[in-house]
Amino acid sequence: MRKLLAPSILAGDWWNIGEQIEATLRGGADILHYDVMDGHFVPNITVGPELLSHIRKRVSVPIDTHLMIENPDTYIPRFIEAGANWVSVHIENVVHIHRTLTLIRELGAKAGVVLNPGTPVGAVEEALYYADYVLLMSVNPGFSGQSFIERSLDRLTALKELRDRINPNCLIEIDGGIKENNVAEVVRAGADVVVVGSGIFSAQDVEAQTRKLKELIFSAVAV
């Protein structure tokens, strides 16, 4: 299975975000990760569908939209209409996960379910039957630039075993604290999609850093 790199634009320099997005694409980024926070489900507020629609007009790669918001069902249609190709929701705040994942798919996007660091991996067992991907958080959601929680490697391995048994076509995505020093580890542990924020956007040369991470991912797969 091909491994994908998804720069998280929340970590970018918003004065130059268009330029930086283009730099990641030149460097080989496969997907753009778009974090949506409402100040209720997580302690931060970020962006909505309007900005996403502007990005969508300029890029051809998929946009992976991570909804860290309350009542996500209300907003899912708006984000997909704005151009989201992948949409993920948290198992922790969606009561009727089958209904929500089905809604996302019916609207034409890939449906993802998200696990916070303190939520048991088994919580997504039923959702795996209906999900296109699972996003494992390796930091507590809400802020960019946090350190990787080491227990996430064991959780990633456990999630891969569960995924392989129930739905081998479901991708495993990981987000939080991924940098040069641990990107190969998470790929070897089972991640198919690697989200990187400050590990890309804090670099002097965003394009070169994106390319370097792609090479590290490729090398990990080759090994």
N, C-alpha and C positions, 0 to 999 in steps of 0.2 A: 504493500500500500504506500502510495506517495506521501511524503511528509510535507506539510505546508507551513509557511511562515506568515504570521498576521501581525503587522505593526499596529500597536494600540495608539491611535492618534490623540487620545486624552493626554499623553505624555509630551506631545509636541509643543512647539513654540507657536502660539496662536496668532502672533503677528505675521508669521511666515508659514502658516500651516499648509497652504496650497503648494508652495515650493517644496516643503519637506515631504508631503505625500508623494509628489512626483519623484523625489529623490529615492524614496523607498521602492517605488515601482521600477525605476531604472536599476535598482540594486537587486531586483528579483522577487519582491514581495508578491505573495500569491493571493492574499485577502487583506482587506482593511478591517480592523476591529474598532467598533464604534460603541463607546460606553455611555449609557443613559442612566442618570441618577436623579432622584426626585427630592432628596433631603428628608425623606421619611423612612423608606426601607433601608437606605444607607445614609450616613451623615455627610452628604455632599450633594451639590446640585451641578449638573453639567449641561448637556445639550438636548435638543429635541429633533423632530422630523424636518424642520425647515432647513437647518444646516445640512442634514443628510441629503436632502434633495439637491442642494447646490453641488455637493461632492459627487453625487451620482451622475450629474451632467458631465463631469470632467474625467471620470475614470471608468474603465471597463471591467476591472476585477470585481469579484463579489464583495459586498459590504456585510460584515458580520455584526449584527446589532445585539448587544447584551443589555437587556432591560432589568435594571436594578431599581424597580419602581413598584409601588402598590397598585393594585387593580390593573395589571398589564393587559388583560383582555380588552379593556376599553381603548387602549392605544395601539395595539398590534396592527389593526388595519391601516392606521395613519402612517406608521413606520414603513410598512410594506409598500404602500402607495408612494411614499417618498423615495423608495428605491432600495430598501433592505432586502438582501437575498437570503440571508440567514438571520433567524431571530431566536434568541434564547431567553428563557424565563427560569426563575428560581423555584426549586422544589419546596423551599421553605415558606413561600408565600402564595403558592397556587394550590388551591384546594382541589380543583377538578383538573388534574394535569392532563388526562386523556383528552378532555374537551379543548384545552388550550393548545396542545400540540396539534390536534386535528384542525383547529382553526388556522393555525399558521400554515400548515400544509395546504389546506383548501384555498388559501389566498396566494399560493404559488411560491412560498419560501421554504427553505429547509428549517426544520423545527428542532430546537435544542433545549435541553434541561440542564440547569446549573446547580452545583453542589458547593456550599460554603465549607470552609475548613473544619468546622465543628459538627457537620452533619455526617452521619454514617454513610458510607458508600452504598450500602444496601438500600438506602432510601429511594434510589432511582431504579430499583429492580423492575418494577412494573412499567415505569416510563420508558425503559429501554426497548420495549416492544413497539413503541410508537415514535421514538425519537430518531432523528438523522444524526445527531451528535450530542455528546455530553461534555459540558464545560466544567472542569474541576478547578476550583479556585485554590491557589497555593499562597494566597494572602487573604486577609479579611477585606471584603470589598468596600470601596468608598474612596480610596485615595491611591494615586499613582506613586511609584517610587519606594514601595515597602519591600522588606526583606523576605525572601523565599522561606516558607515554613517547611523544615526538613522532613517532617512526617508525610508530606505530600508525595514523596517518592513511593512509600509503602502503599499509600492510598491509590496512587496511579496504577501500581501493579495489581492491587485487588480489583480495581475498576476494570482493568483490561481482562482479567480472568472472568469477571461477571459479564462483560460485553461479549467476549468470545463465545460464551455459552449461550447467550440469549439472542444477540443480534450482531453478528460479525461485521455487518456493513455499516454499523453505527460508528462514527468517528469519535475519537477522544481528543478533546482540546484542553489545554492547560494555560492558566493565566495568573501571573503574579510573581514578581521577583526573578524572572528568567533573564539571565545574562550570559556572557561568553563562558563563564566558569561552570555553568550547570545545564546549558542547553542540550549538550550531548547526553547527559544523564537522563533528562526527562524523556528524550526521544527513545533511548534504550529501555526505559521503564514502561513505555507504551503510548506516549503521546503521538497523535497523528497531526495535530494542529498546534503550533506553539505561538502564543501571543507574547509579544515583547514590546514594552513601552519605553521606559527610561533607558533600557539596555540598547536601544537604537537612537532615540531622539536626544539623549544627552551627549552623543558623540559629536565631535567637530565636523566630521564628514558623514552625514546620514546615509548617503548612497553606499559608501565604502563599508560602513558598519553593517548595513543590511546584507550586503554581499558576503561579508565575513561570516555572519550568522547562518546564512544559507549554506555556506561551505561546511560549517561545523555540523549542521543538521545532516547534510549529505554524507559527511565522513562517518557520523554515528550510525547511519543506516548501513553504510558499506561494511562497517565492522560487524 
